[in-house]
């Protein structure tokens, strides 16, 4: 069993409290349906900083990434199947699935 990073991009932000509550309920149900596969439910991304090799720090560049989750699955194909139910699709978003490797 390996861990997989689900990297979310795009998607709309809810306009009303009711829309936000509905989106949060959809995410809660999806995580519940995934069960023990959920390693880290993740969070949305906020502002960033970028650090260069020389130590220079700047405001982070534009990124399409909007958030992440980490799940466990037997393989990349199975992780991708699990990602197909992600609520980000309902608001126009996208998911990329990356296998992670333990090296430390």
C-alpha positions in Angstrom: 0.0 0.0 0.0 1.4 3.4 -1.0 0.4 7.0 -0.3 -0.8 9.3 -3.0 -1.0 13.1 -3.1 -4.2 14.4 -4.6 -3.3 17.9 -5.9 -6.4 20.0 -6.6 -6.6 22.9 -9.0 -9.3 25.2 -10.1 -12.8 25.2 -8.9 -15.1 28.0 -7.8 -15.4 29.5 -4.4 -19.0 29.4 -2.9 -20.9 32.6 -3.2 -23.2 32.0 -0.2 -23.1 30.3 3.2 -25.6 27.7 1.8 -23.3 26.9 -1.1 -20.3 26.6 1.2 -22.2 24.3 3.6 -23.2 22.1 0.6 -19.6 21.9 -0.6 -18.3 21.1 2.8 -21.0 18.4 3.2 -20.0 16.9 -0.1 -16.3 16.8 1.0 -17.3 15.2 4.3 -19.3 12.5 2.6 -16.5 11.8 0.1 -13.9 11.5 2.9 -16.3 9.2 4.8 -16.8 7.1 1.7 -13.0 6.8 1.3 -12.8 5.6 4.9 -9.4 4.3 6.0 -7.8 5.3 2.6 -7.7 8.9 3.9 -4.3 9.6 5.4 -4.6 13.4 5.5 -7.8 15.1 4.4 -5.6 18.1 3.5 -6.6 21.8 3.2 -6.8 24.5 0.6 -3.7 26.5 -0.2 -3.3 30.2 0.8 -0.5 32.7 -0.1 3.0 31.5 -0.6 6.6 32.6 -0.6 9.4 31.4 -3.0 13.0 30.9 -1.8 15.8 30.9 -4.4 19.0 28.9 -4.0 20.8 32.1 -3.0 18.4 32.6 -0.1 16.4 35.4 -1.8 12.7 35.3 -0.7 9.9 36.6 -2.9 6.2 36.4 -3.0 5.2 33.0 -4.5 4.4 32.8 -8.1 1.0 32.1 -9.6 0.0 28.4 -9.2 -3.0 26.6 -10.4 -2.9 24.4 -7.2 -5.7 25.1 -4.8 -5.3 22.3 -2.2 -4.4 18.8 -1.4 -5.3 15.5 0.3 -3.3 12.3 0.9 -4.8 8.9 0.5 -3.5 5.3 0.6 -4.2 2.8 -2.2 -2.6 -0.4 -3.6 -1.5 1.4 -6.8 -1.7 4.5 -8.9 -4.7 3.2 -10.9 -6.7 2.4 -7.7 -5.8 5.9 -6.3 -7.0 7.5 -9.5 -10.2 5.5 -9.3 -10.8 6.8 -5.7 -10.1 10.4 -6.9 -12.8 10.2 -9.5 -15.4 10.9 -6.7 -13.8 14.1 -5.6 -16.2 17.0 -5.0 -13.8 19.5 -6.7 -15.2 18.3 -10.0 -18.6 19.6 -9.2 -17.2 23.2 -9.0 -15.1 23.0 -12.2 -11.9 21.8 -10.6 -9.3 19.1 -11.5 -7.3 16.5 -9.6 -3.8 15.2 -10.3 -2.7 12.0 -8.5 0.9 11.6 -7.5 2.5 8.6 -5.8 4.7 9.5 -2.9 7.9 7.6 -1.9 9.2 7.3 1.6 12.9 8.0 1.6 13.4 9.1 5.2 
